């Protein structure tokens, strides 16, 4: 079941920035900031942002690996798994 997104007008953000930052930090859900009735920005907790950055780095590495395989390049499997373990240890669920 999909959750209803939290939407906050920018005027509410101006009036209660501290409360909205606390909401983002505690709920770990994104808050969509609107301006003139349209989406203008998305606010996420630092933990969510860092996790997303780690996941994107892993995806970049996988994409690079696929290109290298197609080009006939390769790496030792043990070295690949060691690097993957190192990257995955930085992700906290």
Backbone as a ProteinNet text record, in pm:
[ID]
protein_1_A
[PRIMARY]
XXXXXXXXXXXXXXXXXXXXXXXXXXXXXXXXXXXXXXXXXXXXXXXXXXXXXXXXXXXXXXXXXXXXXXXXXXXXXXXXXXXXXXXXXXXXX
[TERTIARY]
84.2	0	88.3	66	146.4	109.6	212.3	187	157.7	82.1	50.3	171.2	219.3	337.9	306.7	407.6	394.5	427.1	331.6	347.7	336.2	435.2	439.5	459.9	370	393.2	516.1	584.7	707	680	560.3	527	524.9	476.6	480	623.4	708.2	849.1	914	883.5	937.9	894.2	769.4	715.3	760.1	783.5	815.7	926.8	1037.7	1148.5	1196.8	1209.4	1257.2	1164.2	1035.7	939.4	941.1	955.1	956.1	1084.9	1197.6	1323.9	1313	1252.1	1232.1	1142.9	1038.6	948.9	1025.6	1108.6	1187.5	1283.3	1349.5	1447.7	1382.6	1266.9	1203.5	1126.7	1063.2	981.6	1064.1	1180	1266	1193.4	1088.1	1013.5	1041.4	1041.5	1064.3	946.7	976	873.5	886.5	776.2	774.9	737.8	822.5	800.2	738.3	625.9	560	573.3	573.9	576.7	475	380.2	270	194.8	179.4	101.9	174.2	302.1	377.7	498.7	536.1	653	776.8	851.3	971.3	1096.6	1080.5	1196.6	1148.8	1245.2	1217.8	1319.9	1272.5	1360.1	1364.6	1487.3	1505.9	1603	1598.5	1690.5	1832.6	1928.8	2068.8	2097.3	2040.4	2061.5	2007.5	1889.3	1831.2	1917	1964.4	2049.1	2177.9	2243.9	2369.5	2347.3	2238.9	2209.7	2185.3	2113.7	2087.1	2216.7	2307.9	2436.1	2517.5	2517.3	2587.4	2527	2394.3	2327.3	2357.6	2359.9	2391.8	2534.4	2626.7	2766.2	2776.8	2704.1	2704.3	2648	2539.3	2481.8	2577.7	2650.1	2750.1	2859.2	2904.1	3008.2	2957.8	2835.1	2778.4	2767.6	2723.1	2712.8	2850.2	2948.5	3085.3	3136.1	3106.4	3147.7	3086	2957.7	2892.2	2959	2994.2	3061.3	3198.5	3269.6	3402.2	3391.6	3289.7	3269.4	3243	3156.5	3126	3250.4	3343.1	3466.4	3574	3543	3640.2	3740.7	3718.5	3807.9	3753.9	3837	3789	3881.9	3833.7	3907.9	3900.5	3994.2	3995.2	3870.5	3799.2	3673.5	3691.3	3800.1	3824.1	3836.3	3902	3916	3781.2	3698.2	3565.2	3480.6	3481	3402.1	3454.2	3583	3640.4	3594.5	3595.1	3549.2	3399.4	3320.5	3175.8	3148.4	3218.3	3201.6	3233.7	3337.7	3378.9	3268.9	3212.1	3105.3	2978.4	2942.7	2818.4	2826.5	2944.8	2957.4	2923.1	2926.8	2893.1	2744.2	2661.7	2516.5	2453.6	2369.8	2298.2	2151.5	2086	1943.1	1859.1
-118.2	0	123.9	212.1	333.4	432.6	502.9	603.7	737.4	819.8	951.9	1041.6	1109.1	1193.3	1312.6	1353	1472.4	1593.3	1685.4	1803.4	1926.8	2015	2135	2256.7	2355.1	2479.1	2551.1	2621.7	2690.1	2793.6	2850.3	2946.2	2877.6	2752.2	2676.6	2644.1	2616.1	2590.3	2713.8	2830.3	2955	2974.8	2943.6	2967.5	2863.8	2739	2631.6	2541.6	2600.7	2522	2416.6	2453	2358.5	2238	2261.4	2152.2	2060.6	2118	2037.5	1956.9	2016.2	1941.2	1824	1846.4	1736.8	1628.1	1667.5	1572	1485.1	1548.2	1474.5	1378.3	1424.3	1341.4	1223.1	1242.9	1133.9	1037.4	1088.4	1000.3	925.6	981	925.9	915.1	991.6	999.2	1135.8	1144.2	1274	1367.8	1495.9	1599.4	1682.4	1694.9	1770	1914.2	2007.2	2149.1	2206.5	2275.4	2335.1	2486.5	2543.7	2688.6	2724.2	2806.6	2843.4	2719.3	2622.8	2503.2	2396.5	2418	2320.8	2271.5	2149.2	2092.1	2173.3	2212.9	2293.8	2223.6	2142.1	2074.7	1955.9	1869.4	1755.2	1759.2	1744.3	1743.8	1601.4	1550.6	1417.5	1426.8	1325.5	1323.6	1297.5	1334.2	1313.2	1163.8	1081.6	937.3	882.7	927.3	883.6	929.7	1054.1	1107.6	1026.6	999.5	923.8	782.7	717.8	582.7	584.8	683	696.5	716.4	797.1	819.5	690.2	610.4	481.4	389.1	383.8	297.9	342.5	473.6	523.8	489	495.3	459.1	311.9	226.3	83.6	63.1	131.3	119.9	169.7	278.8	329.2	224.6	162.5	60.3	-60	-99.4	-211.5	-177.4	-56.5	-14.2	-10.1	41.3	45.1	-97.1	-187.9	-326.6	-392	-364.4	-420.5	-371.2	-242.7	-187.7	-252.5	-273.8	-335.3	-480.2	-551.3	-689.7	-692.2	-600.9	-593.9	-561.9	-486.1	-449.1	-556.5	-663.8	-771.7	-748.1	-649.1	-623	-699	-716.8	-787.3	-773.1	-819.1	-813.2	-947.4	-970.8	-1091.5	-1093.5	-1206.4	-1218	-1187.3	-1231.4	-1205	-1055.5	-983.9	-838.7	-769.5	-817.3	-759.5	-778.3	-900.7	-925.8	-846.5	-829.7	-750.9	-605.3	-549.6	-412	-399.3	-497.8	-496.3	-502.4	-588.2	-596.8	-464.8	-399.3	-269.5	-165.2	-161.3	-65.2	-95.7	-222.1	-260.8	-241	-246.6	-227.1	-83.2	9	148.2	176.1	81.5	99.8	47.8	133.7	94.2	89.4	-17.6	-30.5	33.7
0	0	0	-93.6	-105.3	4.3	52.7	154	86.8	154.5	102.9	127.5	24.3	43.5	133.5	208.7	292.2	204.6	196.2	111.7	201	189.6	272.5	182.2	190.7	115.5	168.5	81.3	121.7	231.3	233.1	339	475.8	481.8	607.7	647.8	549	577.6	638.8	585	639.9	784.9	815.2	948.3	1050.2	1006.5	1101.3	1048.1	1011	955.2	1054.3	1181	1281.7	1292.6	1297.1	1307.8	1187.1	1069.7	947	937.2	977.2	978.4	1076.6	1192.4	1289.1	1230.6	1158.4	1093.7	994.7	912.9	813.2	882.7	988	1058.3	1127.6	1188	1263.3	1174.5	1070	984.8	881.7	846.5	740.4	606.6	591.9	466.7	404.3	273	209.6	231.9	235.9	242.6	115.6	45.6	-79.6	-48.9	-92.2	-70.4	-197.7	-181.5	-297.6	-294.2	-412	-427.5	-534.6	-498.3	-589	-637.9	-549.6	-581.3	-661.4	-688.8	-768.3	-689.5	-713.7	-646.2	-680.1	-575.2	-596.3	-544.7	-440.4	-381.6	-300	-266.7	-179.9	-67.5	54.9	171.4	226.8	247.8	305.2	422.3	509.7	622.9	573.3	655	617.7	601	688	678.9	546.1	507.6	380.5	263.3	268.8	162.9	149.5	261.9	257.9	205.8	246.9	198.4	47.7	1.1	-142.1	-219.9	-166.3	-233	-241.6	-134.1	-136.7	-242.7	-247.1	-344.6	-487.6	-510.3	-644.9	-684.4	-589	-619.3	-658.8	-588.7	-622.6	-763.3	-795.3	-929.2	-1036.9	-1007.7	-1103.6	-1128.1	-1019.3	-1032.1	-1111.2	-1087.9	-1163.8	-1312.2	-1342.1	-1482.5	-1547.5	-1474.9	-1529.2	-1553	-1460.3	-1475.1	-1597.8	-1622.5	-1740.4	-1868.7	-1871.8	-1990	-2008.7	-1898.8	-1907.1	-1954.6	-1908.9	-1953.3	-2103.5	-2150.3	-2292.9	-2375.3	-2316.5	-2386.1	-2373.3	-2300.7	-2285.3	-2175	-2092.3	-1979.3	-1857.8	-1758.2	-1640	-1521.6	-1406.1	-1281.3	-1211	-1122	-1040.9	-953.3	-949	-875.2	-726.6	-665.5	-523.9	-496.8	-587.1	-571.2	-585.4	-675.4	-695.4	-569.8	-515.1	-394.1	-274.9	-264	-154.4	-164.7	-285	-305	-276.8	-320.1	-294.1	-145.4	-73.7	73.1	139.2	92.4	148.2	127	7.1	-22.1	55.3	61	129.3	279.8	336.9	480.9	520.3	425.7	453.6	451.6	404.8	396.8	524.7	584	704.8	672.5	705.6	676.8	782.7
[MASK]
+++++++++++++++++++++++++++++++++++++++++++++++++++++++++++++++++++++++++++++++++++++++++++++

